[in-house]
Amino acid sequence: MAKTDWKAEAKAMKKQLKLLRTAAIPARPAKKPKSLSPLAPRRFPDMPRIAGVEFAAVEAGVRYQNRRDVMLVRLAPGTAMAGAFTRSSTRSACVRDCQAKLALKVVDGAGAAIIVNSGNSNAFTGKVGDISVEEITQAVAAAVNIPASRVFSSSTGVIGEPLAHHRITAVIPALTSSLQEDAIAMAAMAMMTTDTFPKGASATIEGEGGPIHIAGIAKGSGMIAPDMATMLVYIFTDAKIPATTLQKLLSRNIDATFNSITVDSDTSTSDTLLLAATGQTEAAPLKGAFLKAFEVALQTVMLDLAHQVVRDGEGATKFVEVRVTGAASNTDAHKVALAIANSPLVKTAIAGQDPNWGRIVAAVGKSGAEADRDKLTIKFGDITVAKNGWRDPDYREEAGAIYMLNPELVIAVDMGLGKGARSVWTCDLTARYIEINADYRS
């Protein structure tokens, strides 16, 4: 490209940024409070403080007024980081930036920070989106005195609208001045979009020489069919563990947790999971049996958060486990479970409390997994509905209808072919889901 072309492009970019600063989409009044999901927990859980982690959240007016919509996490020097991200080919500028930074060599003793905004996903925003990420992360880096390469950002909300990043950079002083160890619930609330409740989970294990704590927060309600992690998830621990080991633990527990939930079969452009270990515990570095116990605790926290995302599925009234056993392989079991969990016909039948097991049969058949009609068994909870390629002669439709009234359901399918097994968690599909998504941008 000629030199004059580069100058012209730079001039055009500066003009775009100026327009963004002076004529950005105005902040909109907050809408009336959302109805709490009937599957929501009673309250946000009590969470342990994680030494070396501080939180803050403020109102920036990214999209809506009168609510906190930006949160900041400051992590102590020496923090190890790991992550998992959407594999969407249209992933956001924030996701690409986080992936690049996690691949960099880290200077010993470096601190880190995470900044998250709701209301705008900064996805499909071209080079302007990249500039927004750079402006925000550099401003955070300067404010907390760490390299910009150690500032990880996430954005969630509407796709395709430029992010008014100046609104975020303007509140960074307020964020840094209000950082505190016990503000994790406030941070969880600031990430919410169509969520009806903030999501948190924790675990504590006894390490060699002291306790080790894990605390995580998540956001997610719609556009949930993860392909690595789910929407936005941040998990913190005070464990002494190197980044390479932390990444291995995270990666091998993704499939059985966040990759095993679905609300609506749509994978987000912004899915991000960051796991941070500050090393501030008094316990010794993790190894042997202590490392195994830590992994179990980490998976427990991950699965709890994943389940909460499903319980907050847009318009959900039923929490459903699809449990597949007897498949030719674990991969086939996952295919069958997802085919059932993502079927609009199955999900609407569940919403209508209709024990329409024929729709489950159809979903098994379309899954692409190895299947034999005459070896298939289907159950609603403990009720055998069909077996040996036919309706169970002892099954009564009344029993199935009564079971479907429960708020939590188990659909069990045994393929009768092998030892492959997998569970996937989903929710029903209601008219409220359509209302929420028809109204979301307005």
N, C-alpha and C positions, 0 to 999 in steps of 0.2 A: 504494500500500500504506500502511496506517495506521502511525503511529509505533510503536505497541505491537507490531505485527507484526515490524518491523525488530528491535526489542529481543529479541523471542522467538527470531527466527532467529539473531541473534548469540549468544544464550545457548546455543542448541542446538549451534552450531558450536564454541563453547568447550568444551562438554561432550564433543563428538566428539574434539577435539584432546587433551583430558585423558585420555580412554580410550585414544587412540592411544599416548600417552606411557607410560601405566602398564600397558597390557595389549596391547601390540603383539605381532604374531606373533613368537614366539621364534626366535632364530637357530638354524639347524639344523646339525648336524654335517656337515662336508664329506663328499661321497660319495667312493667309491673313484675314483682317477684315471681319466679317460676314455682309451680306446684312441686313439692318435694316428692321424689320417687317413692311409691309405696314399698319398694324393696330396700330403701335406704336404711343404714344403721341408725341407732337412736341418737348418736352424737359422734363428733369427731373424737377419735380415741386419745387417751393419754399417751404421750410420746416421750421417750427418754431424750434428754439433751445429749447431743453428740459433741464431745469436746473437739474444738477446732472448726465448728460450723456455726455461722451466724446468718440470720435471715432478716429481710425487711421487705415491706410492700407499701406502695403509695398509689395515688391516683394521678395518671398522666393524661387521661382523655384521649387515648389512642383511638377508640371508637365510640365509647359511651361515657357519659358523665356520671358523677356521684357514685363511683365505685373504684376500689383499688384494682388496677389492671396491669401493673408492672411489679415484678418481684426480683430481688437480688439475693444471691447467696455468696458469702465470702468464706473461702476455705483456707485453712492454715497452711503455712509453708511445709513442704514435704508431702502434701496430699497426692495420692495416686488416683488416676482417673481411668475409667473404662466406659465403653459406650456401645449401643446398638441403635441402628437407624433404619428408617424405611428404605426399601429398595426400589421405590417408585422412580420411574425415569423422569418424572416432573417434580422431584423433591425440591424443597425450598432452599433458599440461599443460606439460611441458618444451618440446615442439615449438612449441606456441602462444606460449610466452613468448619463445623464441629468435626466432621470426618477427617478433614485435612489436618486439623490441629492435633487430634489424637494420634495421628501417624508421625508427628514430629518427635525428635529426641528431646527429652525434658532435662533441664538443668537441675542438678541436685538441690533440694530444698526450696524449689519454686512453689509459690502459693497458687491459688486458682480462684475463679469466680464463675458464677452462672447467672445470667440475666434473662428473664422471660417476660414476654408481654402477651396479653390476650387481646382479642378483637380484630387482629389482622395477622395472617399467616406469613406475609412476605414471600409468598410462593407465586411463581410465574410472573415475576416482576422484572426480569431481565437484569441488565447491569445496574440499574437503579437499586434493585434489591441487594446486590452485592455491596454497593456503596453504603446502604443503610446499615448492613451488618458491620462493616468496617468502622463507620462513625460511632456506632453504639459500643462496640467492643473496645475501641481505642479510648473512648471517654471513660468507660469503666476501669480500664487498665490504669489510666492516669489517676483516677480517684482512689484506687486501692493499692497503687504502687506495685503492680505486677506487670509482666510482659503481656501484650495484647494476644499473643499466641496461647495464653493460659486463661483467656476469657471465652466462655462458651455461651452462645446465645440460642434462644428458641423463641419462635413466634407461633401463635395459634389463632385461628379465626378465619375470616373471609379470604378466599384465594383470588389473586389477580388485581388487587388494589395496591398501589404504592404505599409503603409504610411511612407514616409521618414520623421519622426517627427523631426529629428535633424535639418532639414532645417527650420522648424517652430520655434523650440526653439532658433535657432541661431539669429532670427530676432526679438525676443521679446524685447530686449533693444531698438531697433529702433522703435518698435511700441509704447512702453511706453513713449519714449521721444518725440513722435510726436502727442500725444493725444490732440484733440481739439474739442470744442463743435460743430463747423460748418462743420465737415468733413463727414456728414452722406452720401452724394452722393458718395464720394470716397469709403466708406465702402460697399455701395450697388454694386458698380462696381466690387469690389474685390471678391464678391461671385459668379459672373457669370460663367457659363460653356457654354452651347449652347445658352444662352440668347443673344438677339441682342440689348437689352437696359436695363438699371438699372430701378428698379421699386420702386416708393415711393408714399406715400399718407399721408395726415395729416388732422387734424380737431382741432378746438378751440371752447370751450364753455365758457360761463360766469358762474363761480362758485360763491359761497357765499363768497364774499370778494376779488375776483380777477379771472383772466382767468385761464383756465385749458387747457393744450395743449396735443395733441396726434400726434405722428409721427411714421410711420412704413416703413420698407423696406422689399423687398422680392426678391427671385430668383426662377426661374422655367420656363421651356420651353418645355421639354419633360419628359416622365415618370410621367405624371400628371393624377392621378385618386385617389385623396386623400381619406384617411380613418381615418381622424381626423383633419388634418391641410393641409398644402401643402408644398412640397419641403422645402425651408428655409424661415422663416418669423420672423422678429424681430420688435416688436412694443413697443414704449416707451411713457410714460406719466409722467407728474409732479404731478399727482393727489395724494392726501392723501387717501389711501384706503388699507385695510389689505389684505394680500395674499389670505386668504380664500374667501373673496368677489371677488377679482380679478379673481381667478380661476373659480368661479361660472359664472361670466360674460363671460369669455372666452369660457367656455365649452358649455353654452347654445346658443352661437352665431356661433359655428363652423359649424353646419349642414347647415344653410342657406347661408353660405359664402364659406369657403374653401372645405367643403364636397359637394358642389354643382357645382364644375367645373370638367371638364375632357378634356384632350387633346388627349390621346391615350389609355385610360383604364388601364394603367400600374401604380400601386402604388409603390412608391419609398421605398427603405430600409432606407432612411435618413430623411424622412419628420419630420420637427421640427418647432414648433411655440413657441417662448418665448415672454412673455409679462411682462414688467418691469415698476413698478410705484415708482418713486424716492421720492414722498412726498414733493418735493421742491417748490410747488406752494404756493402763499400767501393765496389762497382760503382755506376755512374751509374743514375738512374731508367730503367726499361725503356721503350724505344721502338724503332720500326723493326724491323730484322732481329733485334735482341736480344729484343724482345717476342715475335716469332714463335718464336724458339728456346725461349723460356721456356714458351710455350703447348704446344709439342711435348713438352717435358720434363714439364710438368704432366699432360698426357694420358697419358704413359707411366706415371707414378706412379699415376694414377687407375685405369688399366686393370690394372696389376699387382695393386693391392689388390682390385679387383673379381674378378679371376681367383682370388686366394687365398681369397676368400669361397666361391666355387664349389668349389674344391679341398677346402674344409672342410665342404662340404654334409653335413648329418646323414646318416650311414651311407653316404656316397659311396665308390665304388670306381673310378669312371670319370669322367674330365674330358672333356667333349664340346663341340666347336664345331659349331654348326649354321650353315652358310654358304649363304646364299641369293643367287643372282645372276639376271639376266635378268628381273626383275619389272617390272611396269608402272610402278612408282615405288618410291622408298626406303621409303615408308610401307607399301606392300604387302609388300615384302621383309621388313620387320620383323614384320608380322602373321604371315607364313608361318613365319618362324624361331621366333617365340614359340609358335605353335601346335604345332610339332614339339617344341620344347624343354620345353613344359609338359605334353605328352601323357603320362598315366600308362602308357598302353599302349606307347608308344615307350620311355619310361624304364625300365619293367620288362623289356622285351625286351633293352635294353642291359645291365641288371643280370644277366640270364640268358645274356648273350653270344650272343644269338639274332639273326641278321641278318634280322629280320622287316621287310622293306622295305614290305610292304603297309600297315603301321601308319603309315609316313611318308606314303604316298599319302593315307590317310584324314585325317591331320592337315592336309595341304595343302588338301584339299577343304573342311574345316570352318573354315578360317582367316578366311574372308570376303574374301580378296584375289582379284583377278582371276586366273583360271587357265584353262588349256586342256590337257586331258588329253593330247592328241596332240603337245604341244610340251614336255612335261615330261621332264627328265633327272634321275636320282638316282644319286649315287655314294657309296660308302663309301671314303673316302680317294681313291686313284687308280683304284679299281675301279668301272667303270660297271655299275650294277645294272639300271637300266631307262631306256628312252628311246623317244621317239615313241609314247607311250601303251601301251607293252608292255614286258615283260621283255626285256632285251638278250639276244640269242641266244648271245652268247659268255660270258655270266655263269655262273659255277659257284658253287653254294651253299657248297661247301667253302672257296672263296676268301673268301667273305663271313664264314663262321664263324671262319676263322683270323684275319681282320682284327679281329673283335670281341673277341679275346683281349687286345688292346692296352689299356693303362691310359688312353691318350689317343686320342680318336677324332675324326674329322671326317665329318660327314654333310653332303654337298653337294647342293643342289637348284638346278637352273637352270630357270627358268620359261619361257624362250624367248619372252618378250613385250616386253622393253624393256631399259633400262639400270639399273634399280633394283637395289640390292645392300645387304645387311646381314648381319652375323654376330651371333649370340647364343651365349652360353656357358652350359652347364648340366651336370648330373651325372646319374647313374643313380638309380633309386628302389629301395631295397633293404628287406628285412625289418628291418634295423637302424634305418631311419628310423622305422618304427612303434614299435619298442621304445623309442627315445629319447623320442619324443613321448608315448607312453603313460605313461612314468615321470617326465617332467620336473617335474611339480608335487609329486610325493611326497617 
